[in-house]
Amino acid sequence: MTNIDPILNMLTRGLTHSFQRQRLLASNIANAETPGYERKDVDAPNFAQIMSDANAQAEGAPHVVKGGPVVLEKEFAASSANSLYYASL
């Protein structure tokens, strides 16, 4: 019989990461016109880094980085890509 705990942990980590990233991207879009607002994103959107340890438990909030003004086209593109990532899990 196969132990599916590592697989479930890996999927949980991926879904948690994607959910938290989507919240940040939505916040960026909502605050695009706010003076002085800097866009936020997670530090490591790389699938391989998130999934590197299949036995690790789902972690809390990822490391958030700030970086420059919000460009709506880039935020919408990132949000769409993140939605596809989430759906693929």
N, C-alpha and C positions, 0 to 999 in steps of 0.2 A: 504494500500500500504506500502511496506517495504522500509525503507530508506537504500540505499546501500552505502552511503558515508563512514561509519565506515569500511565496508568491503574493499572498494577501497583504503582507507587510509592504512589499514593493509597490503594489497597486495603491495601497493607502497613501504611501508617501507621494506618489505621482499625483493622485487626485487632490491631496491636501496642498501640494505645491501649486498646482494649476488653479485651484480655488482661491488661494491667497494672492496669486499673481493677478487673477481677474479682478479682485477687489481693488488692488492698487491701480490697475489700468482704468477701471471705471472711475475711480477717484481723480485720476489725471484728466480724464475727459470732462468730468463735472466741474473741475476747477481750472479749466483751460483759460478762462477770462479773468481769473483772480490775480490781481497784481501781486507780484513777488512769489507766486507759487512755483515751486520746482517739481518737475516730474519725479515719480518714484517708481522703482521696479525692484524685483528680487535680484539678488546678486548672482545666482547661478541657475539660469533657465535651461542649462544643458541637461538633457535627459540622462546621459551617461553618468553625470555627477550625482544626480538625484537618486538614481537606481543602483549606484555602485555597491551598496551593501544591502543585499536582499534580506538579511537577517535583522537589520536595524529597525527599530520601532519608528512609527511616524513621528516626526519631530514637530515642535511648536512653530512659531513664526519664523520664516526664513529671514536671512539678513537683508535688510532693505537699504538700497542705495538711492541717493538723490542725484539728479543730473540735468541741469539746464531747463529751458522753457518747454512747455508742452506744444508739440506739433500734432494737431488732430489727425492728420493722415497717417502718421506713424503709430499713434495710439490705436486707431481703428484697425490698422493692419496687425499690430501686435495682439489686439483683443481677438481678432478673427483667427489668427494662428493659435492662440492659446485655447480657444474654443474647440478647434479641430484636435488639438493635443488631448484635451479633456475627453472629448467624445471617443477618441481612439483607445482610451484606457477602458 
